[in-house]
């Protein structure tokens, strides 16, 4: 049953290393939907703290499990260390009761990732989401990535979620590496944004003896990912349409597959528009249509051209969302 797949409760291994971290990790259920929230800027590109608070207040009205802060859509690569930490603090202060705060803490070096993860934990993050290092991508082999993540998880005071987004990094975390890392008591899951459902299903199957949870990295393939055992999704579209994205998972849990399929079909076009077609500028522009503040991006990202804006709008109207 699909609903059974969604509620898989897998136990952690019997390893005794890092007992405190394992106890922390075992209490965290990642099931549900998370928007990888945008970082709102003023026209001078400073962070618009009041707009961040306002967005969170509105998102809190939806059944989101929590928020991913400093995912790709948060333009984390354009923020300095203090800004990254301060945004975590602000989100933690304003997140609704029971909402998890996931913090993107990945950096290019292992040393800096460990430092950033500690800073995120000190700022109140519940979980660290660690993107694959990628600048020296030719050297980012399975064993190298395994050593990197192991060192980060060993040092982290909060549970770690692996993050693979080949479209941005060109580094695809290998299945066999994920399976080995899943045995670490402080690594509790993975955000898989590559869209390979076979890979997601394989990882769910091969890690079923561990306390390891898979999250789909896009609303475009949320339904099939849930069908093969993912527990939820970190979806850019949930910044704009949190209700419908949450509704898709709810329909799956209720085994209303025809309704879920219809909704999944409708979400594909707007999701593609705010990700691979128009990226963060498109995501931020579309947020204004639904009562949120997107605002400008930080350079070198620039606003959409008029024709792009019209195409973006058509992706929403053609699917019945605007």
JOMO-V200913 format. One record per residue. N is the residue number from 1. SS is DSSP state (alpha for helix, beta for strand, coil for the rest). PSI is psi in whole degrees, 0 to 359 (* if undefined). D_FIRST is the distance of its C-alpha to the first C-alpha in Angstrom with 2 decimals. Layout:
n->N ss->SS psi->PSI d_first->D_FIRST
n->N ss->SS psi->PSI d_first->D_FIRST
This chain:
n->1 ss->coil psi->137 d_first->0.00
n->2 ss->alpha psi->320 d_first->3.79
n->3 ss->alpha psi->329 d_first->5.42
n->4 ss->alpha psi->318 d_first->5.20
n->5 ss->alpha psi->323 d_first->6.52
n->6 ss->alpha psi->340 d_first->8.97
n->7 ss->coil psi->23 d_first->10.32
n->8 ss->coil psi->128 d_first->11.14
n->9 ss->coil psi->100 d_first->14.59
n->10 ss->coil psi->138 d_first->16.65
n->11 ss->coil psi->151 d_first->20.14
n->12 ss->coil psi->164 d_first->23.27
n->13 ss->coil psi->172 d_first->25.64
n->14 ss->coil psi->10 d_first->28.63
n->15 ss->coil psi->141 d_first->31.11
n->16 ss->coil psi->0 d_first->33.81
n->17 ss->coil psi->143 d_first->35.01
n->18 ss->coil psi->61 d_first->35.23
n->19 ss->alpha psi->320 d_first->34.09
n->20 ss->alpha psi->316 d_first->34.66
n->21 ss->alpha psi->322 d_first->32.49
n->22 ss->alpha psi->320 d_first->29.68
n->23 ss->alpha psi->321 d_first->29.89
n->24 ss->alpha psi->313 d_first->29.78
n->25 ss->alpha psi->321 d_first->26.83
n->26 ss->alpha psi->340 d_first->24.74
n->27 ss->coil psi->352 d_first->25.13
n->28 ss->coil psi->114 d_first->23.81
n->29 ss->coil psi->117 d_first->20.24
n->30 ss->coil psi->359 d_first->20.10
n->31 ss->coil psi->133 d_first->16.97
n->32 ss->beta psi->191 d_first->17.98
n->33 ss->beta psi->137 d_first->20.42
n->34 ss->beta psi->128 d_first->23.94
n->35 ss->beta psi->135 d_first->26.76
n->36 ss->beta psi->91 d_first->29.00
n->37 ss->coil psi->146 d_first->31.94
n->38 ss->coil psi->154 d_first->35.12
n->39 ss->coil psi->113 d_first->38.43
n->40 ss->coil psi->134 d_first->40.70
n->41 ss->beta psi->152 d_first->44.28
n->42 ss->coil psi->176 d_first->47.51
n->43 ss->coil psi->336 d_first->49.71
n->44 ss->coil psi->8 d_first->51.54
n->45 ss->coil psi->7 d_first->48.25
n->46 ss->coil psi->157 d_first->48.40
n->47 ss->beta psi->131 d_first->45.22
n->48 ss->coil psi->86 d_first->44.94
n->49 ss->alpha psi->323 d_first->44.01
n->50 ss->alpha psi->324 d_first->44.23
n->51 ss->alpha psi->325 d_first->41.83
n->52 ss->alpha psi->314 d_first->39.32
n->53 ss->alpha psi->317 d_first->39.54
n->54 ss->alpha psi->316 d_first->39.21
n->55 ss->alpha psi->315 d_first->36.08
n->56 ss->alpha psi->320 d_first->34.38
n->57 ss->alpha psi->320 d_first->35.43
n->58 ss->alpha psi->319 d_first->33.73
n->59 ss->alpha psi->329 d_first->30.52
n->60 ss->coil psi->342 d_first->30.45
n->61 ss->coil psi->355 d_first->29.97
n->62 ss->coil psi->158 d_first->26.43
n->63 ss->coil psi->47 d_first->23.27
n->64 ss->coil psi->144 d_first->23.59
n->65 ss->coil psi->331 d_first->22.84
n->66 ss->beta psi->203 d_first->26.10
n->67 ss->beta psi->140 d_first->28.27
n->68 ss->beta psi->120 d_first->28.96
n->69 ss->beta psi->133 d_first->32.74
n->70 ss->coil psi->39 d_first->34.51
n->71 ss->coil psi->186 d_first->31.84
n->72 ss->alpha psi->322 d_first->33.25
n->73 ss->alpha psi->350 d_first->33.43
n->74 ss->alpha psi->4 d_first->35.53
n->75 ss->coil psi->37 d_first->38.29
n->76 ss->alpha psi->331 d_first->38.48
n->77 ss->alpha psi->348 d_first->40.57
n->78 ss->alpha psi->3 d_first->43.28
n->79 ss->coil psi->146 d_first->43.47
n->80 ss->coil psi->173 d_first->45.77
n->81 ss->alpha psi->316 d_first->44.77
n->82 ss->alpha psi->317 d_first->46.12
n->83 ss->alpha psi->317 d_first->44.31
n->84 ss->alpha psi->317 d_first->40.98
n->85 ss->alpha psi->318 d_first->41.52
n->86 ss->alpha psi->324 d_first->42.88
n->87 ss->alpha psi->319 d_first->39.92
n->88 ss->alpha psi->313 d_first->37.59
n->89 ss->alpha psi->315 d_first->39.90
n->90 ss->alpha psi->318 d_first->39.94
n->91 ss->alpha psi->318 d_first->36.18
n->92 ss->alpha psi->321 d_first->35.80
n->93 ss->alpha psi->330 d_first->38.50
n->94 ss->alpha psi->349 d_first->36.85
n->95 ss->coil psi->143 d_first->33.11
n->96 ss->coil psi->165 d_first->31.74
n->97 ss->coil psi->130 d_first->31.04
n->98 ss->coil psi->355 d_first->28.11
n->99 ss->coil psi->131 d_first->27.75
n->100 ss->beta psi->142 d_first->27.50
n->101 ss->beta psi->110 d_first->30.14
n->102 ss->beta psi->134 d_first->29.25
n->103 ss->beta psi->123 d_first->32.43
n->104 ss->beta psi->114 d_first->33.01
n->105 ss->coil psi->8 d_first->35.61
n->106 ss->coil psi->139 d_first->35.82
n->107 ss->coil psi->177 d_first->39.34
n->108 ss->coil psi->324 d_first->40.89
n->109 ss->coil psi->152 d_first->42.33
n->110 ss->alpha psi->317 d_first->40.69
n->111 ss->alpha psi->314 d_first->43.52
n->112 ss->alpha psi->326 d_first->43.09
n->113 ss->alpha psi->319 d_first->39.30
n->114 ss->alpha psi->316 d_first->39.88
n->115 ss->alpha psi->315 d_first->42.48
n->116 ss->alpha psi->321 d_first->40.43
n->117 ss->alpha psi->319 d_first->37.40
n->118 ss->alpha psi->318 d_first->39.77
n->119 ss->alpha psi->320 d_first->41.23
n->120 ss->alpha psi->319 d_first->37.85
n->121 ss->alpha psi->316 d_first->37.04
n->122 ss->alpha psi->331 d_first->40.48
n->123 ss->coil psi->352 d_first->39.88
n->124 ss->coil psi->3 d_first->36.83
n->125 ss->coil psi->144 d_first->33.82
n->126 ss->coil psi->328 d_first->30.81
n->127 ss->beta psi->144 d_first->29.40
n->128 ss->beta psi->130 d_first->31.14
n->129 ss->beta psi->116 d_first->29.55
n->130 ss->beta psi->110 d_first->31.66
n->131 ss->beta psi->152 d_first->32.07
n->132 ss->coil psi->134 d_first->33.31
n->133 ss->coil psi->149 d_first->37.11
n->134 ss->coil psi->352 d_first->38.23
n->135 ss->coil psi->314 d_first->41.95
n->136 ss->coil psi->60 d_first->42.80
n->137 ss->alpha psi->329 d_first->39.69
n->138 ss->alpha psi->339 d_first->41.23
n->139 ss->alpha psi->0 d_first->41.37
n->140 ss->coil psi->67 d_first->37.87
n->141 ss->coil psi->170 d_first->36.58
n->142 ss->alpha psi->308 d_first->33.64
n->143 ss->alpha psi->322 d_first->35.98
n->144 ss->alpha psi->315 d_first->37.78
n->145 ss->alpha psi->324 d_first->34.65
n->146 ss->alpha psi->316 d_first->33.43
n->147 ss->alpha psi->320 d_first->36.82
n->148 ss->alpha psi->307 d_first->36.78
n->149 ss->alpha psi->325 d_first->33.46
n->150 ss->alpha psi->316 d_first->34.32
n->151 ss->alpha psi->318 d_first->37.63
n->152 ss->alpha psi->314 d_first->36.14
n->153 ss->alpha psi->323 d_first->33.50
n->154 ss->alpha psi->322 d_first->36.20
n->155 ss->alpha psi->343 d_first->38.41
n->156 ss->coil psi->133 d_first->35.98
n->157 ss->coil psi->353 d_first->36.09
n->158 ss->coil psi->159 d_first->32.66
n->159 ss->beta psi->152 d_first->29.30
n->160 ss->beta psi->138 d_first->29.03
n->161 ss->beta psi->128 d_first->26.41
n->162 ss->beta psi->151 d_first->27.14
n->163 ss->beta psi->115 d_first->27.63
n->164 ss->beta psi->119 d_first->27.76
n->165 ss->coil psi->77 d_first->29.04
n->166 ss->alpha psi->331 d_first->30.76
n->167 ss->alpha psi->329 d_first->31.91
n->168 ss->alpha psi->325 d_first->34.24
n->169 ss->alpha psi->339 d_first->35.06
n->170 ss->coil psi->14 d_first->34.76
n->171 ss->coil psi->121 d_first->33.43
n->172 ss->coil psi->113 d_first->29.94
n->173 ss->coil psi->117 d_first->28.82
n->174 ss->coil psi->148 d_first->28.07
n->175 ss->alpha psi->314 d_first->24.82
n->176 ss->alpha psi->328 d_first->26.88
n->177 ss->alpha psi->318 d_first->28.68
n->178 ss->alpha psi->317 d_first->25.56
n->179 ss->alpha psi->319 d_first->24.30
n->180 ss->alpha psi->318 d_first->27.70
n->181 ss->alpha psi->331 d_first->27.92
n->182 ss->coil psi->341 d_first->24.58
n->183 ss->coil psi->345 d_first->26.45
n->184 ss->coil psi->130 d_first->28.91
n->185 ss->coil psi->343 d_first->28.45
n->186 ss->coil psi->10 d_first->29.40
n->187 ss->beta psi->112 d_first->27.11
n->188 ss->beta psi->357 d_first->23.80
n->189 ss->beta psi->191 d_first->22.13
n->190 ss->beta psi->139 d_first->22.83
n->191 ss->beta psi->116 d_first->23.12
n->192 ss->beta psi->111 d_first->22.63
n->193 ss->coil psi->4 d_first->24.48
n->194 ss->coil psi->336 d_first->25.09
n->195 ss->coil psi->7 d_first->22.24
n->196 ss->coil psi->101 d_first->21.45
n->197 ss->alpha psi->326 d_first->17.69
n->198 ss->alpha psi->317 d_first->18.32
n->199 ss->alpha psi->316 d_first->20.14
n->200 ss->alpha psi->314 d_first->17.55
n->201 ss->alpha psi->320 d_first->14.89
n->202 ss->alpha psi->317 d_first->17.69
n->203 ss->alpha psi->321 d_first->18.69
n->204 ss->alpha psi->313 d_first->15.33
n->205 ss->alpha psi->315 d_first->15.26
n->206 ss->alpha psi->348 d_first->18.98
n->207 ss->coil psi->13 d_first->19.12
n->208 ss->coil psi->345 d_first->16.32
n->209 ss->coil psi->0 d_first->19.23
n->210 ss->coil psi->167 d_first->20.80
n->211 ss->coil psi->77 d_first->20.57
n->212 ss->coil psi->128 d_first->19.93
n->213 ss->beta psi->135 d_first->17.96
n->214 ss->beta psi->135 d_first->17.72
n->215 ss->beta psi->129 d_first->18.74
n->216 ss->beta psi->140 d_first->19.00
n->217 ss->coil psi->14 d_first->22.68
n->218 ss->coil psi->145 d_first->22.65
n->219 ss->alpha psi->344 d_first->21.28
n->220 ss->alpha psi->332 d_first->21.76
n->221 ss->alpha psi->27 d_first->18.73
n->222 ss->alpha psi->312 d_first->16.70
n->223 ss->alpha psi->307 d_first->13.79
n->224 ss->alpha psi->328 d_first->13.43
n->225 ss->alpha psi->317 d_first->14.05
n->226 ss->alpha psi->322 d_first->11.26
n->227 ss->alpha psi->330 d_first->8.88
n->228 ss->coil psi->9 d_first->10.43
n->229 ss->coil psi->3 d_first->10.51
n->230 ss->coil psi->152 d_first->13.48
n->231 ss->coil psi->359 d_first->13.97
n->232 ss->beta psi->201 d_first->16.18
n->233 ss->beta psi->147 d_first->19.21
n->234 ss->beta psi->102 d_first->22.98
n->235 ss->coil psi->123 d_first->23.94
n->236 ss->alpha psi->322 d_first->27.54
n->237 ss->alpha psi->339 d_first->26.79
n->238 ss->alpha psi->347 d_first->25.85
n->239 ss->alpha psi->325 d_first->29.62
n->240 ss->coil psi->315 d_first->30.26
n->241 ss->coil psi->62 d_first->27.22
n->242 ss->alpha psi->324 d_first->25.45
n->243 ss->alpha psi->304 d_first->24.24
n->244 ss->alpha psi->323 d_first->22.41
n->245 ss->alpha psi->317 d_first->20.85
n->246 ss->alpha psi->323 d_first->19.59
n->247 ss->alpha psi->325 d_first->18.45
n->248 ss->alpha psi->315 d_first->16.25
n->249 ss->alpha psi->322 d_first->14.24
n->250 ss->alpha psi->316 d_first->14.35
n->251 ss->alpha psi->322 d_first->13.03
n->252 ss->alpha psi->315 d_first->9.95
n->253 ss->alpha psi->330 d_first->9.52
n->254 ss->coil psi->3 d_first->10.25
n->255 ss->coil psi->30 d_first->7.81
n->256 ss->coil psi->75 d_first->11.26
n->257 ss->alpha psi->326 d_first->10.80
n->258 ss->alpha psi->316 d_first->14.30
n->259 ss->alpha psi->321 d_first->16.00
n->260 ss->alpha psi->319 d_first->14.39
n->261 ss->alpha psi->317 d_first->15.56
n->262 ss->alpha psi->316 d_first->18.94
n->263 ss->alpha psi->319 d_first->19.42
n->264 ss->alpha psi->317 d_first->18.57
n->265 ss->alpha psi->319 d_first->21.20
n->266 ss->alpha psi->332 d_first->23.70
n->267 ss->alpha psi->342 d_first->23.39
n->268 ss->alpha psi->312 d_first->24.19
n->269 ss->alpha psi->308 d_first->27.90
n->270 ss->alpha psi->326 d_first->28.87
n->271 ss->alpha psi->317 d_first->26.97
n->272 ss->alpha psi->324 d_first->28.77
n->273 ss->alpha psi->320 d_first->31.97
n->274 ss->alpha psi->4 d_first->31.87
n->275 ss->alpha psi->266 d_first->30.95
n->276 ss->alpha psi->333 d_first->32.19
n->277 ss->alpha psi->307 d_first->34.50
n->278 ss->coil psi->356 d_first->36.45
n->279 ss->alpha psi->206 d_first->35.24
n->280 ss->alpha psi->320 d_first->36.27
n->281 ss->alpha psi->321 d_first->39.16
n->282 ss->alpha psi->320 d_first->36.86
n->283 ss->alpha psi->313 d_first->34.36
n->284 ss->alpha psi->321 d_first->37.26
n->285 ss->alpha psi->319 d_first->38.86
n->286 ss->alpha psi->334 d_first->35.79
n->287 ss->alpha psi->325 d_first->35.34
n->288 ss->alpha psi->331 d_first->38.59
n->289 ss->alpha psi->341 d_first->37.30
n->290 ss->alpha psi->22 d_first->34.77
n->291 ss->coil psi->8 d_first->37.11
n->292 ss->coil psi->165 d_first->36.68
n->293 ss->coil psi->120 d_first->39.35
n->294 ss->coil psi->304 d_first->38.88
n->295 ss->beta psi->188 d_first->42.52
n->296 ss->beta psi->162 d_first->44.08
n->297 ss->coil psi->171 d_first->42.87
n->298 ss->coil psi->140 d_first->45.02
n->299 ss->coil psi->146 d_first->47.11
n->300 ss->coil psi->359 d_first->46.93
n->301 ss->coil psi->143 d_first->43.99
n->302 ss->coil psi->161 d_first->45.53
n->303 ss->coil psi->163 d_first->44.54
n->304 ss->coil psi->150 d_first->43.29
n->305 ss->coil psi->163 d_first->45.92
n->306 ss->alpha psi->317 d_first->46.27
n->307 ss->alpha psi->324 d_first->44.65
n->308 ss->alpha psi->320 d_first->41.65
n->309 ss->alpha psi->319 d_first->41.29
n->310 ss->alpha psi->318 d_first->41.30
n->311 ss->alpha psi->321 d_first->38.68
n->312 ss->alpha psi->312 d_first->36.50
n->313 ss->alpha psi->321 d_first->36.93
n->314 ss->alpha psi->327 d_first->36.11
n->315 ss->alpha psi->328 d_first->32.70
n->316 ss->alpha psi->314 d_first->31.89
n->317 ss->alpha psi->323 d_first->33.72
n->318 ss->coil psi->340 d_first->32.29
n->319 ss->coil psi->5 d_first->28.76
n->320 ss->coil psi->22 d_first->29.94
n->321 ss->coil psi->1 d_first->30.10
n->322 ss->coil psi->* d_first->33.91
